[in-house]
Amino acid sequence: MEIQKYNIKSLSRREVLLFDESICKNPYIPKNRKPYPRQSWSIFEVNKPLIDDEPNTVLVGAGGYGGKTILGSQLAAQHMDIPDYTCLVTRKNRKELKGTDSIWENLKDWLCDPSLGNLRCSKNETDLVIKAPNGAAIYFKPFDEEDSKQKVKSESYSRIINDEASELKPRVLKFIFRSLRNADDNPISPAMINLSNPGGPATDYLVEEFVDGPYPYFPLDWRHNPFINKKVYSKTLNKLDFIDIQYQKLGNWHYKPAKGDLFPEKILEDCRINTLPPVRIVRNIRGIDIAITKTGDWSAFVKWLQDERGHKYIADVVRIQTEYPEDTFCEVVEKDNPSWRTGSFNTDYYIEKGVAESGVLAKRLILGVLEDYIEQGLSVTFIPPVINKFTRARPMALDFKNNNISILNNPNIFGEDWIPDFITEYKDFGPDPKDYDHDDQVDGGSVGFNELNKPTNTISTGSKRNDFAEPKGFHERQKHKRGFHR
């Protein structure tokens, strides 16, 4: 139930006084962190008397930068003057739970400030809990896996605040209701507060329950925040990929990513260039999606270059459908590294490892086939597999959109025109595998791109590197006939 207006005049004297005493005059909430008018709506809602003994439940959010984290901090700190008060703050993982500008960081500064004197709270960085001298406490727990919901099985909280609720699993959000409970004489109205932008696995659940459902939904984002330059921030958000614009800028809870949204054909075409610019190349790798199933699946070897400015280039793609892609791998290694016999390698290789036992066997097979090259100094790294390939490809899509990737208009190392097939696969790629035929080039591209995007990797790391100062050497191709299984 979307709420765009809130009738403040309908509030009882008790509700107004509670807001004034527990929020406006709360010593734990700094004066420069009091809520702006629209933020206050959800505070009034979660503090109202219960109807039919049902806990107060709300969703607050839409796009980015509306002040949801500050609101969550205000709501967590609201009742720290009541000895029996317990609050739980959740998030997907511990890193985000403790991250910069998180609710934990806010409350650690607000509640543990020495200027509070005998009201000053203590914090436990290990257990992630903040306690007031009177015994009131705020607990912080990550729920990165569905089974982690068992963490709250025997616990009780007066208030639960789910930060970025859409990122949690729906079953987790439902299960933790069991821990929302108060003693009969507790004056606090039990409340479940979901703070979130759309886009995570619980989006459909939140839409069903709040946006389109019976429970209150308060849109809150950059368009409502009186403390930001909206014109500048609007243009900043335009730098996001199409999907994040829907979620982070527009706060579109009903948007579902579709085929063609991630890699628009026009953006791919606009990224094509004929020659490398006169800049130093510092990384030269291939991201590989190799199919060793003996069923004739497609394998892709995607060549990436990165220059000293951080700009990335897709130099060529070797793609083949064969029962013996390990043979093609050997061909690619020798074409990429013509001086390999002397221990000189230009290219590093990153391979997505298969899952379970088949992945282990494939790794052994590949390493066995490449043994001679590895002994000479070839660098081969296996990357753990991912479940959601669409999510993994999104950082690469964003760099395409922001002109940080170029596609070189050259034949591949075997003299083949790879670009039309490459663009077709990328523009057809989407969140549902039923909507496209192949994803091997996207997978190989994602493996290579994400490796280049690691901040710790700034230069190729093989044992004996050629000088990368002459980029022209990377796009001079010779045409050869294929000699292996095709």
VOKEBA-416347 format. One record per residue: x, y, z of N, C-alpha, C in turn; residue in one letter. Coordinates in steps of 0.02 Angstrom, whole numbers, plus 50000, padded with zeros to 5 digits. Layout:
% VOKEBA-416347
XYZXYZXYZa ...
//
This chain:
% VOKEBA-416347
500434994150000500005000050000500455006250000m 500515009349942500955015149936500655021249970e 501075024650009500855030550045501265036550022i 500925041049986501255047049960501095053250002q 500575052650044500405058150090500245055150157k 500425058750210500305056250277499955061650317y 499385059850346498975064650382499235065350454n 499675070150464499965071350531499425073350581i 498905076750556498375079150601497975073450632k 498015067650601497635061950628497985058650687s 498605060650702498975057550756498695059650823l 498715055050871498485056650938499015060650975s 498805063851030499285067651070499845063151095r 499675056851113500175052151137500705050851083r 500485049951021500955048550966501415054450952e 501145060450955501545066450944502065067350999v 501845066351062502305066951119502845061651117l 502665055551097503155050151092503695051951040l 503485054550984503955056550932504415062050958f 504125066950992504525072551018505035070251070d 504815065951117505255063851171505775058651148e 505565053851106506005048251090506415049351026s 506245054250986506625055750926506935062750930i 506515067850935506765074750933507215076450992c 507035073951051507425075451112507865069651134k 507915064651093508315058651110509065060551111n 509405059751168510115061551171510555057251128p 510315051351108510715046851066510685048650992y 510225053050973510165055050903510425062150896i 510985063250862511275069950857510775074950827p 510845081250847510385086350823510395087150748k 510965085950717511005086550644510795080150608n 510535075350646510295069150617509555067850634r 509195073050650508475072250661508125071250594k 507555067850593507235066250529506955072350493p 507005072350427506645077350389505915074950382y 505445079350363504735077650368504535070950339p 504755069450278504535063150248504835057050284r 505425057650311505705052250351505285050750412q 504965055850439504585055050501503955050950492s 503705050450430503075046750419503125039550443w 503655036150422503725029050441503855028350516s 504165033450547504265033250620503595033450656i 503155037950634502485038150663502135031450653f 502215028450595501855022350578502065016550623e 502715015750635502945009950674502815010850749v 502675017050770502545018250841501795018650858n 501375017850808500655018350822500415012350862k 499865013050899499595007250936499425001550888p 499504995450911499374989650868498634989050852l 498494986550793497814985150772497724977650769i 497234975050805497104967850808497714963950830d 498114966950874498714963750902499224961750850d 499204964750791499684963050739500274967950741e 500894965550737501484970050739501444975150683p 501704981050696501754986150644502304984150595n 502144984250531502604981950479502614986950422t 503214989150402503254994050348503834992450301v 503784995250241504324995250192504485002550176l 505115004350181505335011150166505885010850114v 505805014350058506335014450008506065015349938g 506505015749892506365016149820507045016549786a 507245022549762507915023449734508415024949788g 509005027249768509545028449814509535035249848g 509915035849902510085042149935509475045849963y 509005042049990508425045150022508515046050096g 509025043050125509145043450196508885037450234g 508855031650201508605025650233509055023350290k 509715023950281510185021850333510115026250395t 510055032750385509955037350441509295035750476i 508775034450437508125032750466508185026350507l 508525021250480508615015050517508995016150582g 509485020650580509865022250640509425025750692s 509005030350669508535033850714508055028950747q 507785024450707507295019550733507625014650781l 508245012750767508595008150813508735011450880a 508915017850878509105021450939508505024150978a 507915023850950507335027350978507175025651050q 507215019351068506975017151135507535014751180h 508135017251170508695015051212508635017351285m 508145021451300508025023551370507605018551408d 507345013351373506915008251405507335002051418i 507404999951481507854994351498507714987851461p 507094986351447506934979951415506974980251339d 507174985751311507174986551238507734982451206y 507554978651155508044975051115507864976151041t 508364977451002508264978750930508754974450891c 508524971950834508954968050790509004971750723l 509624972750700509754975550635510064970150591v 509774968850534510024963450490510284966350424t 510694962450392510914963950324511174957450294r 511314957450230511504951250196512144948250223k 512674952350230513304949650254513634954350304n 514124951650339514444955350393514824961450367r 515144960850309515514966450281515064972450270k 514484971350241514014976850228513704979250293e 513604974750340513314976450404513754981550441l 514414980750434514884985150468515184990450423k 514974990850361515294995150312515235002550326g 515595006450287515575013650292514855016150282t 514655020950324513975023850320513425018750334d 513585013350368513075008450387512725010650451s 512195007150469511845008550532512325007250590i 512725001950586513215000450639513695006350648w 513965008950594514435014450598514105020650628e 513485021950607513125027750635513025027050710n 512765021350730512595020450800513205019850844l 513735017150817514365016750855514595023850873k 514525028450825514715035450838514215039050883d 513565037950870513055041550907513015039250980w 512975032650990512815030051056513425029251102l 514015029051071514615027951111515035034251117c 514735039951104515075046351108515225047951182d 515855049451199516025050951269515635056851298p 515405061351255515035067151280514365065251311s 514145059051301513515056851331513575055551406l 514175055451431514275054451503514035047651526g 513605047751579513365041351607512845037851562n 512655041051507512205037851459512595034151404l 513245035051403513655032251350513585024651347r 513495022051287513415014851277514095011551264c 514105005051273514695001151257514574997251193s 515114995651157515054991851095515504985851097k 515284980551065515674974451058515774973250983n 516374974550958516514974050887516494966750862e 516624962150907516624955050887515914952350881t 515514953450932514834950850931514344955650898d 514574961550880514164966650849513534968150890l 513644970950948513094972950992513274979551026v 512784983851034512874990151069512384990051128i 512634991251188512214990851248512244997451287k 511654999351311511595005351353511715003351426a 511885008151468511995006651539511385003551573p 510785004951548510175002251578510014995151554n 510404992451508510304985751483509984985351415g 509704990751389509424990751321509984989151272a 509814985651217510344983251172510104983051100a 510584984251055510464983650983510954978450957i 510684973250926511094967750899511114968250822y 511674966150794511774966350721511954959350697f 511574956850649511694949950625511634949650548k 512124946250516512074945150443511674938850428p 511344938750372510964932950351511124931550277f 511744929250266511964928150197511704921750166d 511494917050207511224910750182510534909550213e 510124905750179509444904550203509444901050271e 509914896350280509954892750343510154897250402d 510434903150387510654907550440510064910550478s 509464909550454508874911950491508814908650558k 509144902850566509124899350631509474903250686q 509864908450667510214912450717509734915650767k 509124916950747508654920550790508114915850819v 508234909450813507704904650831507464905350903k 507904906750950507704907151020507774914251048s 507784919151004507894926051026507264930251021e 507244935751060506664940151061506894947351051s 506524950951008506684957950995506044962050993y 506094968151019505524972751016505454975850947s 506014976250912506014979450846506544976150803r 506364974750739506834971850692506884976450631i 507494978150612507614982650556508024978850504i 507724977550447508064974050393508354979150344n 509004980150347509334984950303509444981750235d 509244985150182509254982250114508894975550114e 508264975750134507864969650143507804965550080a 507794968750021507704964849960508284960149947s 508864961349978509444957049967509404950650008e 508964950450058508884944350097508424939550061l 508434933250080507984928350051507284929250081k 506754928550042506074929250068505944924950130p 506204918850130506084914450187506404917050251r 506974920550243507294923650301506854929250328v 506604933550284506174939150305505544936650341l 505284931150317504684928350348504844925050415k 505394921450417505564917450476505714921750537f 506054927450526506264931350584505674934850619i 505084934450591504494936950627504404933250693f 504634926950695504534922950755504894925950815r 505404930150802505784933150856505554940150874s 505014942450842504754949150857504214948350911l 504404949550973503934948451028504134952551089r 503634954551128503734958551188503374955451247n 503594957251307503204955451367502574959651369a 502074957351405501424960851409501484968051432d 501954969351477502004976051506502504980451469d 502754978151412503234982151374502854987551335n 503034993951343502654999351311502805000251237p 503304996751210503504997651140503064993451094i 502824996451041502444992750991502934988550949s 502864981950949503314977850907503264980050834p 503834980450801503834982950732504364979450691a 504184977850629504644975250579504734980550525m 505344983150517505484988550471505934986050416i 505704986550354506114984550296506344990850260n 506994991750257507294997450221507614994650158l 507424996950099507694993650040507544997449975s 508014996749928507874998049858507654991449827n 507324991549770507144985249736507764982149704p 507694975849684508214972649644508494966149671g 508384964549734508654958449763508164952649758g 508354946849787507934940949783507264941549817p 507194946149865506554946949900506114952349870a 506304954849811505914960349780505184958349770t 505064952449741504374950449728503974949849793d 504294947249845503954946649909503764953449937y 504214958349933504084965049959503554968549917l 503554967449852503034970249809502354967449828v 502324960849837501694957549853501424959749921e 501874960549970501644962050038501544969550049e 501944973750016501934980950032501754985349972f 502154985149920502044989849864501354988949834v 501154982649822500484981249795500034978049848d 500304976949908499944973149958499624977350012g 499434974250067499054977650119499474981650168p 500124980650170500534983950221500844990350194y 500984995250238501195001850216501885001850182p 501905005250125502525006350088502625013850081y 503205016250106503375023350104503935024450054f 503795026949993504345028449946504805033849975p 505445032549972505935037250000506575036549961l 506775041749924507405041549888507655048549875d 508135049249829508475055549815507985061049796w 507415059349768506925064349748506595067749808r 506635064649866506315067249926506815070449975h 507455068949966507965071150014508105078650005n 507955082750055508055090050048508775092250054p 509235087650070509925089550085510405088050027f 510155086149968510605084649913510435089049852i 510925089749807510815093149744510505088149696n 509855088649686509495083649647509695083749574k 509835089549546510015089849475510675086249462k 511155087349505511805084049497511745076549509v 511385074649562511345067549579510945063649526y 510455066949496510075063649443510535061749385s 510985066349367511455064949312511975059749333k 512155059849397512615054749422512305047749415t 511675047149432511335040649427511265038349355l 511285042949307511245041049236511865037149214n 512395037249254512995033449238512925025949252k 512395024149288512285017149304512055013249243l 512085006649246511815002749190511055003249191d 510755000849137510035001749128509634998649186f 509874993049210509514989549264509554993449328i 510154995949346510214999749408509875006549403d 509805009249343509415015449336508695014149356i 508435008349336507745006549356507685005949431q 508175002949463508145001749535508375007749576y 508975010249561509285015349604509045022449589q 508885023949526508645030649510507895031149512k 507555026549478506825026949472506465023349529l 506815019049567506485015449620505905011249595g 506015007949538505475004349503505424997249531n 504964996249577504884989649608504594984449560w 504284986749506503954982049460504384980249401h 504984983149397505414981649340505734974749348y 505734970949293506074964449291506554964549231k 507194963249243507674963249187507454958449132p 507544960649070507334956649013507904955948963a 507814951448916508294950348862508434956948827k 509074958548819509264964648784509384970648829g 509184970248892509274975948937510004976848958d 510364971348964511044971848992511544974348941l 511524971648881512004973548829511624975948767f 511384982148766511034984748706511494984548645p 511224982648588511624981748528511974988348508e 511634993948515511935000248495512565001848536k 512535000448601513125001748643513704997348621i 513564991048606514094986548583514394988948517l 513974991048471514224993448406514634999848415e 514415004148459514775010448470515455009448502d 515565003648532516205002248566516744999648518c 516564998548455517044995648408517555000748385r 518194998648383518735002948358519164998848311i 519535002348267519934998848217520644997248240n 520925001648282521615000448305521675002548378t 522164999648411522315001748479522615008748480l 522455012748529522785019348535523505018448556p 523925023548548524635023048566524745023548641p 524515018548677524595018448750524895011748770v 525185011548829525525005448852525015000448877r 525064994348854524634988848878524974985548937i 524614984848992524904982049053524594975349073v 524034973549041523734967049056523514963848991r 523624957248986523474953448926523244946548949n 522604945248948522334938948976521784936148931i 521614929948943521014927048913520554924548969r 519924926348964519414923449007519094917648969g 519044911949001518864905848965518264902448996i 517784900848954517234896348974517324890048932d 517564884748963517724878748926517254873148945i 516994869648895516504864448907516814857648893a 516984854148947517284847448939516764842348962i 516254841448921515714836748938515654831248887t 516064831748832516034826948777515334826648745k 514974832248748514314832648715514314837748660t 514894840548644514934845348590514684852248608g 514734854248672514534860948693515034866048666d 514834872348668515264877848645515754879948701w 516364881548679516864884448724517084891148694s 517254895848738517454902448715518084904748751a 518544907648713519174910248739519194917748723f 519054921948771518954929148760519594932848780v 519904936248731520544939748742520414946948765k 520694948548824520634955248852521324958548857w 521344965048841521924969148854521704974948899l 522164977348939522034983248980522624987948976q 522494994348963523044999048958523195002449024d 523715006549024523945009649086523445014549116e 522955016649076522425021049102521865017249135r 521855010549125521315006449151520795004749099g 520855007549038520375005848985520484998648962h 519934995348945519964988248928519764987248855k 520044981948825519914980348755519774972948748y 519264971248710519164964248690519514963648622i 520074959948622520504959748563520284954348513a 520044948748538519764943648494519414938248536d 519024934348502518684928648535518774922548491v 519014917148520519034910648487518464906548516v 518024904348473517434900648496517374894248454r 517244888748487517234882348451516754877548484i 516434873448443515984868148467516334861448453q 516544858248505516934852148496516904847948559t 517044841548550517094837148608517794837448639e 518254840948606518954841148629519204848348633y 518894852548675519114859548679519814860248708p 520064855048743520744855448770521254855848713e 521094852748655521544853348598521564860548572d 520974863648569520934870648548521314875048596t 521274873348660521624877248711522374877348695f 522644871548677523354871248659523514875648598c 523064875448549523154879648490523174887048510e 522694889048552522644895948572523274898148609v 523514893948654524124895548691524704896848644v 524784892548594525354893248549525284899248503e 524664900748482524554906748441524664913148481k 524414913148544524504919048587525234920148606d 525604914648611526284914948638526774911348591n 526934914348534527354910848485528044908948510p 528284912248563528944910648590528904906548653s 528374902648659528264899048722528824894048737w 529124891248685529644886248697530254889148733r 530334895648728530884898948762530664901748830t 530054900148850529804902348915529544909448914g 529374912048855529114918848850528364918648835s 527964921148881527234921048874526954928048878f 526514929648831526184936248830525534936148870n 525204930448875524514930248897524434925748958t 524024928049005523814923949063523114921249049d 522944915549079522304912249065521914911249129y 521264913049125520814912449183520204908449160y 520084902949196519574898149175519054897349230i 518424897549210517904896049259517894888549273e 518004886849335518014879849355517304877149358k 517204871049334516544868049338516354866349410g 515734864349419515494862849487515614855549505v 515674854449570515704847749599516254843449567a 516134836949562516644832249540516844833449468e 516364835349424516534836449354517024842249347s 516964847249390517424852849388518124850849408g 518184846349457518844843849478519164839849422v 518774835549390519044831549336519254835749277l 518854840849261519024845349205519664849049220a 519744851349282520354854849301520964850349292k 520914844149314521474839449307521644838249234r 521114837649193521224836349121521584842249089l 521344848349103521644854249073522364855149095i 522484854349159523174855149184523634849749155l 523344843849144523744838549114523924840149042g 523444842549004523554844248933524054849948927v 524024854748974524444860648971525104859949009l 525254853949030525824852849074526474855649045e 526604854448981527234856748951527274864348952d 526714867648938526714874948937526794877749007y 526474874649055526514877049124527224876449150i 527564871049131528254870149152528704875649124e 528504878449067528894883849036528714890749064q 528174891049105527994897449136527294899849122g 526874895949088526194897949074525804898949139l 525414904349142525004905849201524274903949187s 524024899049225523324896749218523004897049287v 522444900549292522094901349356521364899149348t 521134895149395520434892949394520014897349440f 519454899849413519014904349449518404900349474i 518204901249537517614897649562516994899249520p 516554894349511515954895549472515444899849510p 514984902849474514444906649505513784903849483v 513274904949524512604902649507512264907549461i 512304914049476511944919049438512424922349388n 512424919949327512874922649276512654929649254k 512014930949258511764937549239512034942949286f 512014941549351512284946249399513034947249390t 513384941849375514114942349366514284946649306r 513854946749255514004950549193513844957949200a 513504959949252513284966949257513844972049263r 514384970649300514944975549301515244976649231p 515284971349191515534972049123515064976249081m 514414975149090513914979049053513964986449070a 514094988049133514144995049154514754998349121l 515314994649117515904997549084515794998449009d 515414994048978515224995148908514825001648902f 514335002548945513905008448942514305014848952k 514795014648996515185020649012515805021348969n 515825017748912516375018348864517065016648893n 517075012048940517705009848969517965003448937n 517595000748887517794994748851517754996248776i 518254994048739518234994448666518294987448637s 517984986548578518014980248542518444981448480i 518984977648473519444978548416519174975148354l 519124978848300518864976248237519414972348199n 519634966948228520144962748198519924955548196n 520164951648148520044944448151520364941548214p 520134935648234520454932548292521114929348271n 521444925948316522114923248302522114918048246i 521514915548227521464910748173521184914048109f 521154920748109520934924248049520184924348040g 519794922848091519074922448085518734928948108e 518184930648075517784936448095517324934348152d 517504936048213517154933848273516624938848297w 516654945048273516264950348303515504949648293i 515244948048233514524947348227514214942248275p 514534936548280514284931348325514324933648398d 514864937248415514964939848482514414944848501f 514274949548457513764954648471513074951448475i 512934946748433512284943348435512174939948502t 512684936248526512604932848590512514937848647e 512904943148648512864948048702512194951648704y 511944953748646511314957548646510714953048663k 510784946548651510234941948666510264939448738d 510814940648772510904938048841510404941348889f 510144937448936509664940048984509664935949048g 509204937649094509184934049158508904927049153p 508524925649100508214919049093508554915149038d 508894909649054509244905649003508784903148948p 508134902848960507664900548909507614905548851k 507834911748863507754916948812508334917448764d 508864913648775509434913948729509724906948719y 510114906248666510384899648648511054898148681d 511494903148686512164901948711512384907748757h 512844906148803513114911348847513864910448858d 514194906148817514904904748828515344910848819d 515184915148770515584921148760515474926348816q 514854926648840514714931048897515084928548959v 515054922048969515394919149028516144920249025d 516444918748967517154919848959517334927148967g 516914931548940517024938648947516994940849019g 516494938349057516424940149127517014937849169s 517254931849155517824929149192518434933849182v 518564935649120519134939949106519044946949133g 518454949849123518334956649146518394957149221f 518094952549257518114952949330518814951849357n 519224948149321519924947449341520284954149331e 520174957449275520484963949263520244969149314l 519644968349337519344973349382519584972649454n 519954967349469520214966749537520744972049549k 520674976049601521144981649611521854979349625p 521944973149647522624970749663523004968649601t 522664967749545522994965449484523124971249437n 523734973449432523894979249391524364977649333t 524634971649332525084969849277525094962249271i 525164959649211525164952449201525714949149243s 525554943149268525984940149320526324933749299t 526304931849235526654925849213527404926349227g 527754920849226528444920749250528934924449204s 528814924249139529274927549093528864931749043k 528814938249055528394942649016528764945948959r 528414946648902528674950848849528534958148866n 528884962748833528774969848843528104971848811d 527674975148850527014977048825527004984248798f 527574987248789527594994348771527354995548699a 527364990448657527154991248588526484987948575e 525924991548585525264988448579525114985648510p 525454988248458525284985848391525414978348383k 525854975548423525994968448419525414964048438g 524904967048471524344963148494523784962748442f 523804966748390523254966448343523474965048272h 524104962848263524334960448198524194952948196e 523724950948155523504943948153523734940548089r 523884934248095524034930148036523484925048028q 523324923547966522784918747953523074911747948k 522774907147985522984900247984522374895747979h 522464889947950521924885047949521904881348016k 521294879548036521224875948099521424868648089r 521824866048135522084859248126521784854248174g 521354856548221521084851948270520334851048258f 520014847348304519314845448298518874851548292h 518474851848242518064857848229517334855848228r 
//
